[in-house]
Amino acid sequence: MEVFDKLAEKYQGEHSHNPFQSALIERISKTLPAGASVLDLGCGTGVPTAKILTESRHRVVGVDVAEGMLRLAREQVPGAEYVHADFAGLPDDFGKFDAVTAFFSLLMLSKADIERTLDKIAGWLNPGGYLAIGMVNFDADSIPIDFMGVPVTVSGYLEPDLRAVLEAHGFTVDSIETVFFTPTDGPQESQIFALAQIPE
């Protein structure tokens, strides 16, 4: 998205220090076997997700539609691999991974596209693989909002609904919680972090 090309540095400054996201990434990193493969959907600038995982010696493939985000990611986390693409359009046979992460990227899709993407993720995961996601805690389907001064369209779920959607697409929810995070220069956000698993 052209809008995120422009927002790359500002976005990192405001959102890369989310302690709840970092804690979930650290949890995944310790749960996965050494050298595990992780697909990061909407990888942004690579911080904190790709950074934490590559420093733990996991293989990370980051996908993002914004070249501005990827430019920073390549500079800051050169140990990861990057793909310039709309992750919602990736093919069913894109690859096999031990984990998939999607922090605040699925919310840029319609609910129908989120569900289609969850089906793809289930197919990309190895048996027993993990999905970690972060979403904003609100119920909406493709509504326009102002995000950091620019117009975007977003979707979201309330926590019980997000759990239900994950379970409906074959995931077992290991943990899910609603938290409050305040960006560096923005209003407080209610966010949901979930860790789910495809059965072995």
KAKA-V814679 format. One record per pair of residues at least 6 apart in sequence whose C-alpha atoms are under 8 Angstrom apart, sorted by the first residue. I is the first residue (numbers start at 0). J is the second residue. If there is no record, write none. Layout:
i=I j=J
i=I j=J
This chain:
i=0 j=64
i=0 j=65
i=1 j=65
i=2 j=149
i=3 j=65
i=3 j=67
i=3 j=68
i=4 j=65
i=4 j=66
i=4 j=67
i=4 j=68
i=5 j=67
i=7 j=43
i=7 j=44
i=7 j=67
i=7 j=68
i=7 j=71
i=8 j=68
i=8 j=71
i=11 j=44
i=11 j=46
i=12 j=183
i=13 j=182
i=13 j=183
i=13 j=184
i=13 j=185
i=14 j=182
i=14 j=183
i=15 j=46
i=15 j=47
i=16 j=47
i=17 j=180
i=17 j=182
i=19 j=178
i=19 j=192
i=20 j=102
i=20 j=133
i=20 j=192
i=21 j=47
i=21 j=48
i=21 j=51
i=23 j=131
i=23 j=192
i=23 j=194
i=24 j=48
i=24 j=51
i=24 j=52
i=24 j=131
i=25 j=51
i=25 j=52
i=27 j=129
i=27 j=131
i=28 j=51
i=28 j=52
i=28 j=55
i=28 j=57
i=31 j=97
i=33 j=56
i=33 j=57
i=34 j=56
i=34 j=57
i=34 j=58
i=35 j=57
i=35 j=58
i=35 j=96
i=35 j=97
i=35 j=98
i=36 j=57
i=36 j=58
i=36 j=59
i=36 j=60
i=36 j=96
i=36 j=97
i=36 j=98
i=37 j=57
i=37 j=58
i=37 j=59
i=37 j=60
i=37 j=96
i=37 j=97
i=37 j=98
i=37 j=99
i=37 j=100
i=38 j=59
i=38 j=60
i=38 j=61
i=38 j=62
i=38 j=96
i=38 j=98
i=38 j=99
i=38 j=100
i=39 j=48
i=39 j=49
i=39 j=59
i=39 j=60
i=39 j=61
i=39 j=62
i=39 j=99
i=39 j=100
i=39 j=101
i=40 j=61
i=40 j=62
i=40 j=63
i=40 j=86
i=40 j=99
i=40 j=100
i=40 j=101
i=40 j=102
i=40 j=104
i=41 j=61
i=41 j=62
i=41 j=63
i=41 j=64
i=41 j=86
i=41 j=101
i=41 j=102
i=41 j=103
i=41 j=104
i=42 j=48
i=42 j=49
i=42 j=61
i=42 j=62
i=42 j=63
i=42 j=69
i=42 j=101
i=42 j=102
i=43 j=63
i=43 j=65
i=43 j=68
i=43 j=69
i=43 j=72
i=44 j=68
i=44 j=69
i=44 j=70
i=44 j=71
i=44 j=72
i=44 j=73
i=44 j=75
i=45 j=61
i=45 j=69
i=45 j=71
i=45 j=72
i=45 j=73
i=45 j=75
i=45 j=76
i=46 j=72
i=46 j=75
i=46 j=76
i=49 j=59
i=49 j=61
i=49 j=76
i=49 j=79
i=50 j=75
i=50 j=76
i=52 j=58
i=52 j=59
i=53 j=59
i=53 j=76
i=53 j=78
i=53 j=79
i=58 j=79
i=59 j=79
i=59 j=80
i=60 j=79
i=60 j=80
i=60 j=81
i=60 j=82
i=61 j=79
i=61 j=80
i=61 j=81
i=61 j=82
i=62 j=81
i=62 j=82
i=62 j=83
i=62 j=84
i=62 j=85
i=62 j=86
i=63 j=69
i=63 j=81
i=63 j=82
i=63 j=83
i=63 j=84
i=63 j=85
i=63 j=86
i=64 j=83
i=64 j=84
i=64 j=85
i=64 j=86
i=65 j=83
i=66 j=83
i=69 j=81
i=69 j=83
i=73 j=79
i=73 j=81
i=87 j=112
i=87 j=116
i=91 j=119
i=91 j=122
i=91 j=123
i=92 j=122
i=92 j=123
i=93 j=123
i=94 j=123
i=95 j=122
i=95 j=123
i=95 j=124
i=95 j=125
i=96 j=123
i=96 j=124
i=96 j=125
i=96 j=128
i=97 j=124
i=97 j=125
i=97 j=127
i=97 j=128
i=97 j=129
i=98 j=124
i=98 j=125
i=98 j=128
i=98 j=129
i=98 j=130
i=98 j=131
i=99 j=120
i=99 j=124
i=99 j=128
i=99 j=129
i=99 j=130
i=99 j=131
i=100 j=130
i=100 j=131
i=100 j=132
i=101 j=130
i=101 j=131
i=101 j=132
i=101 j=133
i=102 j=131
i=102 j=132
i=102 j=133
i=102 j=134
i=103 j=132
i=103 j=133
i=103 j=134
i=103 j=135
i=104 j=134
i=105 j=113
i=105 j=134
i=106 j=113
i=106 j=134
i=106 j=135
i=106 j=153
i=106 j=154
i=106 j=155
i=107 j=141
i=107 j=151
i=107 j=152
i=107 j=153
i=107 j=154
i=108 j=141
i=108 j=152
i=108 j=153
i=108 j=154
i=109 j=140
i=109 j=141
i=109 j=153
i=109 j=154
i=110 j=140
i=110 j=141
i=110 j=154
i=110 j=155
i=114 j=164
i=114 j=168
i=117 j=165
i=117 j=168
i=118 j=168
i=121 j=168
i=121 j=169
i=121 j=170
i=121 j=197
i=124 j=197
i=125 j=197
i=126 j=197
i=126 j=198
i=126 j=199
i=127 j=196
i=127 j=197
i=127 j=198
i=127 j=199
i=128 j=196
i=128 j=197
i=128 j=198
i=128 j=199
i=129 j=194
i=129 j=195
i=129 j=196
i=129 j=197
i=130 j=194
i=130 j=195
i=130 j=196
i=131 j=192
i=131 j=193
i=131 j=194
i=131 j=195
i=132 j=192
i=132 j=193
i=132 j=194
i=133 j=190
i=133 j=191
i=133 j=192
i=133 j=193
i=134 j=155
i=134 j=156
i=134 j=190
i=134 j=191
i=134 j=192
i=135 j=155
i=135 j=156
i=135 j=188
i=135 j=189
i=135 j=190
i=135 j=191
i=136 j=155
i=136 j=156
i=136 j=157
i=136 j=158
i=136 j=177
i=136 j=189
i=136 j=190
i=136 j=191
i=137 j=155
i=137 j=156
i=137 j=157
i=137 j=189
i=138 j=154
i=138 j=155
i=138 j=156
i=138 j=157
i=139 j=153
i=139 j=154
i=139 j=155
i=139 j=156
i=140 j=153
i=140 j=154
i=140 j=155
i=141 j=152
i=141 j=153
i=141 j=154
i=142 j=152
i=142 j=153
i=142 j=154
i=143 j=150
i=143 j=151
i=143 j=152
i=143 j=153
i=144 j=150
i=144 j=151
i=144 j=152
i=144 j=153
i=145 j=151
i=158 j=175
i=158 j=176
i=158 j=177
i=158 j=191
i=162 j=172
i=162 j=175
i=165 j=171
i=165 j=172
i=165 j=195
i=166 j=172
i=169 j=197
i=170 j=195
i=170 j=196
i=170 j=197
i=170 j=198
i=171 j=195
i=171 j=196
i=171 j=197
i=171 j=198
i=172 j=193
i=172 j=194
i=172 j=195
i=172 j=196
i=173 j=193
i=173 j=194
i=173 j=195
i=173 j=196
i=174 j=193
i=174 j=194
i=174 j=195
i=175 j=191
i=175 j=192
i=175 j=193
i=175 j=194
i=176 j=191
i=176 j=192
i=176 j=193
i=177 j=189
i=177 j=190
i=177 j=191
i=177 j=192
i=178 j=189
i=178 j=190
i=178 j=191
i=178 j=192
i=179 j=187
i=179 j=188
i=179 j=189
i=179 j=190
i=180 j=187
i=180 j=188
i=180 j=189
i=180 j=190
i=181 j=187
i=181 j=188
i=182 j=188
